[in-house]
Amino acid sequence: MKPGIHPDYHPVVFVDGSADFELISRSTKTSNETREIDGVEHYVIRVEISSASHPFFTGQQRFVDTAGRVERFQRKYEKFYKDQAPVSTEEPADGNQAAD
């Protein structure tokens, strides 16, 4: 490794206070708060969300009602759609088709 070009790598403990969860790792991040764990000084990094508190991992994930969104959109632009001529997907009744 070339000296002087790499960032400092420190032992850290990531703390998720909402789930009472701690993860010991190494990182380039530092903080003013430190804690000694097994005789090694670790920087304490507080996080808002971790795998212990994220809804996806805890099984408390809420699903969004996409059908309600579509209906709300259609109500919002109902006047605009009424003013437009309906688009027909049917083929002409005389059987003539344009040449490719």
Helices and strands as residue ranges (DSSP letters): E 10-16, E 21-27, E 34-37, E 40-47, H 55-58, H 66-76, H 78-83
